[in-house]
Amino acid sequence: AGHAVPPHRIDYRANVQAIRDAGATTVVATAVSGAIDPGLPLGALVLIDQFIDATRGRSDTFFNDEVRHTDMTDPYDPALRQVLREAAAQTGVTVIDGGTYVCTNGPRFETPAEIAMYRNAGATLVGMTGYPEVALARELDLPYAAVGVVSNAAAGANEVPLGLDDIRAVMADAGPPVRLLLAATAARLA
């Protein structure tokens, strides 16, 4: 698999609506992420519990023509996150419980100054595709959880420039535990 559509051009609203229309009752997503928290190793799996929206111009609501205020206190469904924790314990896959994901527009990587700002705001992970899916799913009362997969250190965290080939190599190594976790989660939800 690869990138067919850049992150800022994805029709997240259509994707979430299609998931709902297909009859899905829950969504478990993965989010390739840069580690803002220097304690997160490459390949770490993080059960995201909060987000910061640093995007602009994305269609991030189904309620353009009516006044509706969706509660985002727990944007990632606590019960579904518990199922992921149980699946991790069952399979021996190590997960880090809790992390704040900041979503940027992409397709460029972030600057070290941006990463410093996000770190000061409490973010632990950064990526380009983890929002607005979560908010859209909440609007449709569709339980949603996301596993952040640490593919690289965020900009400025080390001296090495960010490269797509390095990220792909880390993701290839992270694939088996992610698949194991998702399969065990699906079995628990069946």
C-alpha positions in Angstrom: 0.0 0.0 0.0 1.0 3.6 -0.4 -0.2 7.1 -0.6 -2.7 7.5 -3.4 -4.2 10.8 -2.2 -2.3 13.4 -0.2 -3.7 13.8 3.4 -5.1 17.3 2.8 -7.1 16.0 -0.2 -8.8 13.0 1.5 -12.6 13.2 1.7 -12.8 12.1 5.3 -16.5 12.9 5.5 -17.3 10.6 2.6 -15.2 7.9 4.1 -16.9 8.0 7.5 -20.3 8.1 5.9 -19.4 5.1 3.7 -18.3 3.2 6.8 -21.6 4.0 8.5 -23.6 3.1 5.4 -21.8 -0.2 5.1 -23.3 -1.1 8.5 -20.2 -0.7 10.6 -20.9 -0.4 14.3 -17.4 0.6 15.4 -14.2 1.9 13.9 -10.7 1.1 14.9 -8.2 3.2 12.9 -4.4 3.3 12.7 -2.5 6.6 12.5 1.1 6.7 11.3 2.6 9.2 13.7 5.7 11.1 14.5 6.8 11.0 18.2 6.7 14.4 19.8 7.3 12.7 23.2 11.0 11.7 23.1 10.2 8.7 25.3 8.2 7.0 22.5 10.4 4.5 20.5 10.0 3.8 16.8 7.3 1.2 16.3 5.5 2.0 19.5 1.7 1.6 19.5 -0.2 4.3 21.3 -3.9 4.1 22.2 -4.8 7.7 21.4 -7.2 9.3 23.9 -7.2 13.0 22.8 -6.6 15.1 19.7 -5.6 18.6 18.7 -6.9 19.8 15.4 -4.2 21.9 13.6 -5.7 21.4 10.2 -7.4 24.0 8.0 -10.0 23.7 5.3 -11.1 20.2 6.0 -14.7 19.3 5.9 -15.0 18.2 9.5 -18.7 18.1 10.3 -21.9 16.6 9.0 -23.9 19.5 10.4 -23.2 22.4 8.1 -26.8 23.5 7.9 -27.9 23.1 11.5 -26.7 24.1 14.9 -25.3 21.1 16.7 -22.5 20.9 19.3 -21.0 17.4 19.6 -19.3 16.6 22.9 -15.6 15.8 22.5 -14.7 15.1 26.1 -13.9 11.5 25.2 -13.4 11.6 21.4 -12.0 8.1 21.3 -14.6 5.7 22.7 -13.5 4.6 26.2 -15.2 1.2 25.9 -13.6 0.5 22.5 -10.2 1.6 23.9 -10.7 -1.0 26.7 -11.3 -3.7 24.1 -8.0 -2.7 22.5 -6.2 -2.9 25.9 -7.7 -6.4 26.5 -6.7 -7.5 23.0 -3.2 -6.2 23.6 -2.9 -8.1 26.9 -4.3 -11.3 25.3 -1.8 -11.2 22.4 1.2 -9.8 24.3 1.4 -6.8 22.0 2.7 -3.8 23.9 0.6 -0.7 23.8 1.0 2.7 25.5 -2.4 3.7 27.0 -3.1 7.3 26.2 -1.6 10.0 24.1 -2.6 13.2 22.5 -2.5 13.3 18.7 -2.1 16.6 16.9 -3.2 16.5 13.2 -1.6 18.8 10.7 -2.7 19.4 7.1 0.3 17.9 5.4 1.6 17.0 2.9 4.8 18.6 4.3 6.3 17.6 7.6 6.1 20.0 10.4 8.9 22.5 11.4 10.8 22.1 14.7 9.1 25.3 15.9 5.6 23.8 15.2 6.6 20.7 17.1 7.8 22.7 20.0 4.4 24.5 20.1 2.5 21.2 20.0 4.7 19.7 22.7 3.9 22.8 24.9 0.2 22.2 24.2 0.5 18.6 25.5 0.7 16.7 22.3 2.7 13.4 22.2 2.1 12.4 18.6 1.8 14.2 15.3 0.3 13.1 12.0 -1.6 14.2 9.0 -4.6 11.9 8.7 -6.1 11.2 12.2 -8.5 14.1 12.0 -11.4 14.8 11.2 -12.4 11.1 11.2 -12.7 10.9 14.9 -15.0 14.0 15.1 -17.1 12.8 12.2 -17.5 9.4 13.8 -18.6 11.1 17.1 -21.2 13.1 15.2 -22.7 9.8 13.9 -22.5 8.2 17.3 -20.1 5.6 15.8 -17.6 4.4 18.5 -14.1 5.2 17.3 -10.6 4.3 18.5 -7.2 4.9 17.0 -3.8 3.3 17.4 -0.9 5.7 16.8 2.0 3.8 15.2 5.2 5.7 15.8 7.1 5.8 12.5 9.6 8.6 13.2 10.8 11.2 15.6 9.0 14.5 15.0 11.0 17.3 13.3 13.7 18.7 15.5 13.8 15.7 17.8 17.0 14.5 16.3 19.7 15.6 13.8 18.5 13.3 11.0 16.1 14.8 8.4 12.8 13.1 8.0 12.6 10.7 5.1 9.8 8.6 3.7 12.0 5.5 3.1 12.9 5.4 6.8 9.2 5.7 7.8 8.3 2.9 5.4 10.9 0.6 6.9 9.6 1.2 10.5 6.0 0.7 9.3 7.0 -2.6 7.7 8.4 -3.8 11.1 5.3 -2.5 13.0 2.9 -4.3 10.6 2.8 -7.8 12.3 2.0 -6.5 15.8 -0.6 -4.1 14.5 -2.3 -6.8 12.5 -2.2 -9.1 15.5 -3.8 -6.4 17.7 -6.5 -5.5 15.2 -7.4 -9.2 14.6 -7.7 -9.8 18.4 -9.8 -6.7 18.7 -12.1 -7.7 15.9 -12.5 -11.1 17.4 -13.5 -9.6 20.8 -16.0 -7.3 19.0 -17.6 -10.2 17.0 
